[in-house]
């Protein structure tokens, strides 16, 4: 499988996708980062697209090494992608998606998630309707929406995890990691701490239910609803 990675973020300083011990995509956002990334402007007609910056932000350890993608304008949409350098398969292996993000502005509403796309993605014209394979990362909007998305696409339908995973909402850098295992289990970590785990079958409605109601089934005409009846 070949794919591209899209990021809607506040500030990313490191992005990686690994299959077991092999790095299939790693980005540290050095001075040549723009040669590897393609910007898209799906909201150009509404003048709602923001411009990406390259900065270590307000808090950092090393002003140069800690530089990453940064959103520069409030209340804007941000769309950018980079292609995987080679084909890969996670068959029989752990798939690990990991990146760092920080919301420096004490964010009220916005997302810091990424998506894994198929190789057919039109990077320059990508938008929110573009088909993707995996979506992962924090999404925050007021007090009602504060969750880590883990979404898998299957047969053209996007399936959201049924469990609620709470993201970090402070102004500091946090590491988000998704692990998908070949035995159809998963793990979600934030800053190295396991926040959730379980079965893909149980925690997503990807497969059809094992039992479904028969639309043609009906009660017999002499059916009695009372739990107990007098013994004649």
Secondary structure by P-SEA (a helix, b strand, c coil): ccbbbbbbccccccccccccccccccccccccccccbbbbccccccccbbbbbbccccccccccccccbbbccccbbbbbbccccbbbbcccbbbbbbbccccccccccccbbbbbbccccccccccccccccccbbbbbcccccccccbbbbcccccccccbbbbcccccbbbbbbbbbcccccbbbbccccccccccccccccccccccccccccccccccccccccccc
